[in-house]
Amino acid sequence: MTNNFPPNNFQQILEMGQQVQARLAQLQSDLGQKTVSSSSGGGMVTATADGRGKLRGIKIDPSVVAGGDVEMLEDLVLAAVSEAQTRAQQLYEDEMKKLSGGFPLPFQFPEL
């Protein structure tokens, strides 16, 4: 029985896998340092998330609270957070495309 991979080619494949794994680890670290923000209600509520989608901050204009409309405030917060997380997902996908050279990878990476 013959082996389809000579040892040096198999070793190269392993090394490439290790390089991709190292780049992915670096990417995850970098994404944790980057932030994206989104606002709703004409800037009355702003949400900031890191590149992994983890919420890092919420800013609420005091005039929204003074109005006493809790339901509107809830809607504005939800909209700002959702958009910030969508932007974080897009950032992640853009960075993954750079990592893979624009080619779709044959497997799905776990959620960050």
Backbone as a printed PyTorch tensor [residue, N CA C, xyz], in Angstrom:
tensor([[[  0.8500,  -1.1710,   0.0000],
         [  0.0000,   0.0000,   0.0000],
         [  0.8950,   1.2340,   0.0000]],

        [[  0.5990,   2.1660,  -0.8780],
         [  1.4220,   3.3650,  -0.9670],
         [  0.7290,   4.5250,  -0.2850]],

        [[  1.5130,   5.3920,   0.2320],
         [  1.0170,   6.5810,   0.9010],
         [  0.9320,   7.7120,  -0.1270]],

        [[ -0.2000,   8.4030,  -0.1900],
         [ -0.3790,   9.4860,  -1.1490],
         [  0.3900,  10.7450,  -0.7740]],

        [[  0.7720,  10.8690,   0.4680],
         [  1.4880,  12.0500,   0.9110],
         [  2.9030,  11.6620,   1.3250]],

        [[  3.9120,  12.1130,   0.6130],
         [  5.2700,  11.9150,   1.1290],
         [  5.3960,  12.6850,   2.4490]],

        [[  6.2390,  12.2340,   3.3440],
         [  6.3450,  12.8710,   4.6590],
         [  6.5640,  14.3810,   4.5990]],

        [[  7.3580,  14.8550,   3.6480],
         [  7.6230,  16.2970,   3.6120],
         [  6.3560,  17.0820,   3.2460]],

        [[  5.5040,  16.5660,   2.3770],
         [  4.2570,  17.2560,   2.0470],
         [  3.2980,  17.2320,   3.2300]],

        [[  3.2240,  16.1140,   3.9230],
         [  2.3640,  16.0200,   5.0990],
         [  2.8530,  17.0010,   6.1640]],

        [[  4.1470,  17.0860,   6.3330],
         [  4.7240,  18.0370,   7.2920],
         [  4.3710,  19.4720,   6.9020]],

        [[  4.4100,  19.7750,   5.6220],
         [  4.0460,  21.1170,   5.1560],
         [  2.5820,  21.4160,   5.4510]],

        [[  1.7170,  20.4280,   5.2680],
         [  0.2970,  20.6150,   5.5570],
         [  0.1050,  20.8900,   7.0430]],

        [[  0.8010,  20.1470,   7.8900],
         [  0.7090,  20.3820,   9.3350],
         [  1.1940,  21.7780,   9.7000]],

        [[  2.3050,  22.1990,   9.0890],
         [  2.8450,  23.5240,   9.3650],
         [  1.8770,  24.6140,   8.9220]],

        [[  1.2440,  24.4210,   7.7610],
         [  0.2660,  25.3930,   7.2850],
         [ -0.9120,  25.4740,   8.2490]],

        [[ -1.3570,  24.3220,   8.7370],
         [ -2.4510,  24.3000,   9.7040],
         [ -2.0790,  25.0390,  10.9710]],

        [[ -0.8540,  24.8740,  11.4320],
         [ -0.3970,  25.5660,  12.6290],
         [ -0.3150,  27.0770,  12.3990]],

        [[  0.1040,  27.4630,  11.1850],
         [  0.1690,  28.8880,  10.8650],
         [ -1.2210,  29.5060,  10.8430]],

        [[ -2.1770,  28.8070,  10.2460],
         [ -3.5560,  29.3000,  10.2080],
         [ -4.1030,  29.4030,  11.6250]],

        [[ -3.8220,  28.4040,  12.4420],
         [ -4.2920,  28.4270,  13.8260],
         [ -3.6930,  29.6120,  14.5790]],

        [[ -2.4210,  29.8900,  14.3650],
         [ -1.7770,  31.0260,  15.0240],
         [ -2.3710,  32.3380,  14.5310]],

        [[ -2.6200,  32.4320,  13.2370],
         [ -3.2320,  33.6480,  12.6950],
         [ -4.6400,  33.8390,  13.2410]],

        [[ -5.3860,  32.7520,  13.3730],
         [ -6.7390,  32.8380,  13.9060],
         [ -6.7090,  33.3010,  15.3570]],

        [[ -5.7750,  32.7850,  16.1290],
         [ -5.6450,  33.2190,  17.5280],
         [ -5.3000,  34.7050,  17.5960]],

        [[ -4.4140,  35.1480,  16.7170],
         [ -4.0510,  36.5680,  16.6760],
         [ -5.2500,  37.4110,  16.2510]],

        [[ -6.0180,  36.9110,  15.2720],
         [ -7.2080,  37.6180,  14.8080],
         [ -8.2140,  37.7800,  15.9450]],

        [[ -8.4410,  36.7280,  16.7130],
         [ -9.3680,  36.7970,  17.8370],
         [ -8.9120,  37.8400,  18.8510]],

        [[ -7.6250,  37.8790,  19.1040],
         [ -7.0810,  38.8590,  20.0290],
         [ -7.2580,  40.2760,  19.4740]],

        [[ -6.9490,  40.4500,  18.1880],
         [ -7.0880,  41.7630,  17.5560],
         [ -8.5430,  42.2300,  17.5680]],

        [[ -9.4630,  41.3160,  17.2810],
         [-10.8790,  41.6860,  17.2560],
         [-11.3670,  42.1230,  18.6430]],

        [[-10.7810,  41.5600,  19.6750],
         [-11.1390,  41.9670,  21.0310],
         [-10.7040,  43.3850,  21.3500]],

        [[ -9.7240,  43.9020,  20.5900],
         [ -9.2170,  45.2530,  20.8040],
         [ -9.9190,  46.3000,  19.9340]],

        [[-10.5530,  45.8570,  18.8490],
         [-11.2400,  46.7840,  17.9520],
         [-12.6600,  47.0070,  18.4480]],

        [[-13.2030,  48.1910,  18.1570],
         [-14.5790,  48.4680,  18.5470],
         [-15.3730,  49.0020,  17.3640]],

        [[-16.6490,  48.7510,  17.4230],
         [-17.6060,  49.3110,  16.4740],
         [-18.7200,  49.9430,  17.2860]],

        [[-19.3060,  51.0030,  16.7620],
         [-20.3870,  51.6890,  17.4640],
         [-21.5540,  51.9010,  16.5210]],

        [[-22.7130,  52.0150,  17.1230],
         [-23.9230,  52.2980,  16.3760],
         [-24.8430,  53.1130,  17.2640]],

        [[-25.5760,  54.0350,  16.6340],
         [-26.5100,  54.8400,  17.4100],
         [-27.9020,  54.7140,  16.8370]],

        [[-28.8700,  55.0600,  17.6560],
         [-30.2630,  55.0470,  17.2350],
         [-30.9310,  56.3060,  17.7680]],

        [[-32.0840,  56.6160,  17.2000],
         [-32.8130,  57.7960,  17.6510],
         [-32.0670,  59.0840,  17.3880]],

        [[-31.3580,  59.1310,  16.2710],
         [-30.6100,  60.3500,  15.9460],
         [-29.4750,  60.6180,  16.9120]],

        [[-28.8850,  59.5470,  17.4590],
         [-27.7640,  59.6800,  18.3760],
         [-28.1560,  59.7070,  19.8390]],

        [[-29.4390,  59.4780,  20.1320],
         [-29.8690,  59.5030,  21.5330],
         [-29.3350,  58.3130,  22.3210]],

        [[-29.1200,  57.1830,  21.6360],
         [-28.5460,  56.0020,  22.2810],
         [-27.4130,  55.4970,  21.3920]],

        [[-26.2470,  55.2380,  21.9870],
         [-25.1050,  54.7000,  21.2580],
         [-24.6130,  53.4500,  21.9670]],

        [[-24.4310,  52.3890,  21.1820],
         [-23.8960,  51.1310,  21.7200],
         [-22.5330,  50.8880,  21.0830]],

        [[-21.6080,  50.4060,  21.8860],
         [-20.2650,  50.0730,  21.4160],
         [-19.9980,  48.6110,  21.7390]],

        [[-19.5070,  47.8790,  20.7390],
         [-19.1620,  46.4640,  20.9050],
         [-17.7420,  46.2580,  20.4120]],

        [[-17.0930,  45.2070,  20.9140],
         [-15.7820,  44.8840,  20.3720],
         [-15.9700,  44.0750,  19.0850]],

        [[-14.8740,  43.7660,  18.4280],
         [-14.9180,  43.0530,  17.1580],
         [-15.4280,  41.6330,  17.2630]],

        [[-15.5910,  41.1420,  18.4710],
         [-16.1570,  39.8080,  18.6760],
         [-17.6440,  39.8690,  19.0020]],

        [[-18.1980,  41.0930,  19.0350],
         [-19.6210,  41.2610,  19.2860],
         [-19.9870,  41.4550,  20.7380]],

        [[-18.9980,  41.4740,  21.6230],
         [-19.2760,  41.6660,  23.0450],
         [-19.5460,  43.1440,  23.3100]],

        [[-20.6800,  43.4110,  23.9390],
         [-21.0820,  44.7740,  24.2340],
         [-20.0970,  45.3930,  25.2180]],

        [[-19.5790,  46.5760,  24.8770],
         [-18.5870,  47.2440,  25.7250],
         [-19.1130,  48.5110,  26.3820]],

        [[-20.1800,  49.0830,  25.8180],
         [-20.6950,  50.3060,  26.4330],
         [-21.9980,  50.7620,  25.8170]],

        [[-22.7520,  51.4950,  26.6170],
         [-24.0060,  52.1120,  26.1870],
         [-23.9700,  53.5550,  26.6720]],

        [[-24.3150,  54.4860,  25.7840],
         [-24.4530,  55.8910,  26.1710],
         [-25.8730,  56.3120,  25.8280]],

        [[-26.5110,  56.9500,  26.7920],
         [-27.8900,  57.3980,  26.6170],
         [-27.9430,  58.8930,  26.8890]],

        [[-28.4710,  59.6180,  25.9210],
         [-28.6560,  61.0550,  26.0760],
         [-29.6610,  61.2870,  27.2120]],

        [[-29.3400,  62.1610,  28.1570],
         [-30.2390,  62.4010,  29.2950],
         [-31.6500,  62.8350,  28.8870]],

        [[-31.7950,  63.4640,  27.7330],
         [-33.1280,  63.9140,  27.3180],
         [-34.0770,  62.7430,  27.0800]],

        [[-33.5260,  61.5620,  26.7210],
         [-34.3610,  60.3840,  26.5100],
         [-34.9570,  59.9310,  27.8350]],

        [[-34.1810,  59.9750,  28.8900],
         [-34.6390,  59.5480,  30.2110],
         [-35.6290,  60.5590,  30.7750]],

        [[-35.3830,  61.8330,  30.5320],
         [-36.2520,  62.8910,  31.0560],
         [-37.6670,  62.7770,  30.4940]],

        [[-37.7870,  62.2480,  29.2820],
         [-39.1010,  62.0960,  28.6670],
         [-39.9590,  61.0570,  29.3580]],

        [[-39.3400,  60.1300,  30.0450],
         [-40.0770,  59.1120,  30.7820],
         [-40.6730,  58.0080,  29.9310]],

        [[-40.3650,  57.9930,  28.6480],
         [-40.9120,  56.9630,  27.7540],
         [-39.9830,  55.7450,  27.7730]],

        [[-40.2110,  54.8610,  28.7270],
         [-39.3590,  53.6840,  28.9110],
         [-39.4060,  52.7770,  27.6970]],

        [[-40.5710,  52.6070,  27.1180],
         [-40.7050,  51.7280,  25.9550],
         [-39.8660,  52.2390,  24.7850]],

        [[-39.8590,  53.5480,  24.5570],
         [-39.0370,  54.1080,  23.4840],
         [-37.5580,  53.8910,  23.7940]],

        [[-37.1660,  54.1000,  25.0370],
         [-35.7760,  53.8960,  25.4290],
         [-35.3600,  52.4500,  25.1970]],

        [[-36.2160,  51.5180,  25.5770],
         [-35.9200,  50.0990,  25.3480],
         [-35.7230,  49.8210,  23.8630]],

        [[-36.5850,  50.3780,  23.0330],
         [-36.4800,  50.1790,  21.5820],
         [-35.1830,  50.7690,  21.0310]],

        [[-34.8310,  51.9600,  21.5060],
         [-33.6010,  52.6080,  21.0390],
         [-32.3620,  51.8130,  21.4440]],

        [[-32.3500,  51.3080,  22.6740],
         [-31.2180,  50.5060,  23.1470],
         [-31.1080,  49.2250,  22.3280]],

        [[-32.2320,  48.5650,  22.1370],
         [-32.2290,  47.3300,  21.3560],
         [-31.7280,  47.5710,  19.9350]],

        [[-32.1890,  48.6310,  19.2980],
         [-31.7690,  48.9410,  17.9330],
         [-30.2700,  49.2290,  17.8660]],

        [[-29.7630,  50.0180,  18.8020],
         [-28.3420,  50.3660,  18.7980],
         [-27.4660,  49.1400,  19.0490]],

        [[-27.8550,  48.3040,  20.0010],
         [-27.0870,  47.1000,  20.3210],
         [-27.1060,  46.1270,  19.1430]],

        [[-28.2710,  45.9250,  18.5560],
         [-28.3760,  44.9970,  17.4230],
         [-27.4920,  45.4420,  16.2660]],

        [[-27.5130,  46.7290,  15.9580],
         [-26.6960,  47.2350,  14.8490],
         [-25.2050,  47.1420,  15.1800]],

        [[-24.8190,  47.4120,  16.4140],
         [-23.4010,  47.2860,  16.8000],
         [-22.9470,  45.8390,  16.6550]],

        [[-23.7870,  44.8920,  17.0480],
         [-23.4180,  43.4820,  16.9100],
         [-23.3570,  43.0680,  15.4420]],

        [[-24.2460,  43.6070,  14.6120],
         [-24.1930,  43.3340,  13.1770],
         [-22.8970,  43.8690,  12.5800]],

        [[-22.5040,  45.0530,  12.9870],
         [-21.2440,  45.6340,  12.5030],
         [-20.0430,  44.8200,  12.9730]],

        [[-20.1030,  44.3170,  14.1910],
         [-19.0150,  43.4670,  14.7050],
         [-18.9280,  42.1830,  13.8840]],

        [[-20.0630,  41.5920,  13.5410],
         [-20.0840,  40.3810,  12.7230],
         [-19.4830,  40.6500,  11.3500]],

        [[-19.8030,  41.8110,  10.7710],
         [-19.2550,  42.1670,   9.4640],
         [-17.7420,  42.3600,   9.5560]],

        [[-17.2810,  42.9890,  10.6360],
         [-15.8480,  43.1640,  10.8480],
         [-15.1610,  41.8110,  10.9260]],

        [[-15.7510,  40.8900,  11.6800],
         [-15.2150,  39.5290,  11.8050],
         [-15.1340,  38.8580,  10.4340]],

        [[-16.2200,  38.9440,   9.6590],
         [-16.2320,  38.3110,   8.3370],
         [-15.2000,  38.9330,   7.4110]],

        [[-15.0510,  40.2560,   7.4560],
         [-14.0440,  40.9210,   6.6270],
         [-12.6390,  40.4720,   6.9930]],

        [[-12.3690,  40.3610,   8.2840],
         [-11.0430,  39.9290,   8.7330],
         [-10.7860,  38.4630,   8.3610]],

        [[-11.8230,  37.6320,   8.4360],
         [-11.6720,  36.2260,   8.0500],
         [-11.3760,  36.1010,   6.5580]],

        [[-11.9860,  36.9490,   5.7430],
         [-11.7030,  36.9370,   4.3030],
         [-10.2470,  37.2850,   4.0500]],

        [[ -9.7360,  38.2570,   4.8040],
         [ -8.3220,  38.6190,   4.6710],
         [ -7.4360,  37.4390,   5.0590]],

        [[ -7.7970,  36.7750,   6.1520],
         [ -7.0160,  35.6390,   6.6460],
         [ -6.9950,  34.4980,   5.6440]],

        [[ -8.1400,  34.2480,   4.9970],
         [ -8.2370,  33.1170,   4.0720],
         [ -7.9070,  33.5080,   2.6440]],

        [[ -7.4790,  34.7430,   2.4290],
         [ -7.1600,  35.1760,   1.0810],
         [ -8.3940,  35.3190,   0.2090]],

        [[ -9.5470,  35.4730,   0.8060],
         [-10.7810,  35.6470,   0.0670],
         [-11.4650,  34.3600,  -0.3310]],

        [[-10.8210,  33.2370,  -0.0770],
         [-11.4170,  31.9520,  -0.4240],
         [-12.2700,  31.4570,   0.7370]],

        [[-13.4310,  30.8830,   0.4390],
         [-14.2300,  30.3140,   1.5310],
         [-13.5020,  29.1300,   2.1370]],

        [[-13.5040,  29.0880,   3.4130],
         [-12.8250,  27.9860,   4.0950],
         [-13.7280,  26.7590,   4.1010]],

        [[-13.1550,  25.5570,   4.0760],
         [-13.9500,  24.3470,   3.9950],
         [-14.6370,  23.9600,   5.2890]],

        [[-14.4400,  24.7240,   6.3510],
         [-15.0760,  24.4010,   7.6120],
         [-15.5070,  25.6730,   8.3070]],

        [[-16.4260,  25.5530,   9.2240],
         [-16.9630,  26.6990,   9.9550],
         [-16.1680,  26.8740,  11.2400]],

        [[-15.7240,  28.0950,  11.4800],
         [-15.0450,  28.3930,  12.7290],
         [-16.0740,  28.5330,  13.8360]],

        [[-15.7170,  28.2020,  15.0630],
         [-16.6640,  28.3440,  16.1630],
         [-16.9630,  29.8230,  16.3970]],

        [[-18.1120,  30.0780,  16.9960],
         [-18.4740,  31.4530,  17.3190],
         [-17.4340,  32.0270,  18.2450]],

        [[-17.1430,  33.3050,  18.0420],
         [-16.1610,  33.9610,  18.9050],
         [-16.8560,  34.4070,  20.1120]]])
